[in-house]
């Protein structure tokens, strides 16, 4: 659950940053982030909330993008699980 919350926080941080920077266009596009992009997003995140108008727009966009975000999180979970299982299996074979 913590991992899921971390990813949601990352996506939210990216969206806040993107929407704050691009407030004039109010376009929102969800893309999966790689490890470096995730790290950069977390480093760029602040505790400053987005302006109310941008937050309202983000909330309005959420239903349209929710399923894609959940699918992306699930795909990442599966990839990560497989990677960890492989690593553990390789370690067990070396013993």
Buried (B, 14 or more C-beta within 10 A) or exposed (E): EEEEEEBEEBBBBBBBBBBBEEEEEEEBEBEBBEEEEBEBBBEEBEEEEBEEEBBEBBEEBEEEBEEEBEEBBEEBEEEEEEEEEEEEEEEEEEE
